[in-house]
Amino acid sequence: MAFELPALPYAPDALQPHMSAETLEFHHGKHHKAYVDNTNKLVADIPDLAGAKLSDVIKYAKKSGNKGLFNNSSQVWNHSFFWQCLSPTKQAPSGKLAELITAGFGSHEALLEKLKTESVGHFASGWGWLVLDQGALKVTSLHDGDSPVAHGMTPLLTIDVWEHAYYIDYRNARPVFVDTVLNNLINWDFVAQNLDGQGVSRADQG
């Protein structure tokens, strides 16, 4: 069964004025779709991956050194996850998640600043991440299409810092884009679900 481009969890104009419908049209409808199409073409030539979940495709590609398959399949997963990290309604962390953020970073504001610094400072294309690693919250970034799925970490939240994620709305102002997303669009309910192991599977197909 072929992988599919998942529908956005909100209307294309729902994130305005922070992220335009035009950005979503290109980012989701063009870039994300291209990764899905490329993954399907590459998987079709590998009988061992017939019916495999997307996360298993990513792990197989990394282990086998198939860079084309790894980059495309990982980008499918990352983007599917990214759209769920965003919400039209402004939210704040609560419950267990808020407690872990305070314990690990001192405050919600301190976490946002660390995520912003990591994401803005990441050289070239990639992703800023909040992950659960060996039971502790950790802020990191990964290059190009790499994903925590390939490294045994539990992804909780991501910020896409590929230029196509922000150029239509923010041109080259990555810091403004990252700051705007972190302070207005994060779906903290989804982050909390990932912490409990209930949300991440939505990005996985198969």
Buried (B, 14 or more C-beta within 10 A) or exposed (E): EEBEBBEBBBEBBBBBEBBBEEBBEBBBEEBBBBBBBBBBEBBEEBEEBEEBBBBBBBBBBBEEEBEEBBBBBBBBBBBBBBBBBBBBEEBEBEEEBBEBBBEBBEEBEEBBBBBBBBBBEBEEBBBBBBBBBEEEBBBBBBEBBBBBBBBEBBBBBBBBBBBBBBBBBBEEEBBBBBBBBBEBBBBBBBBBBBBEEEBBEBBBBE
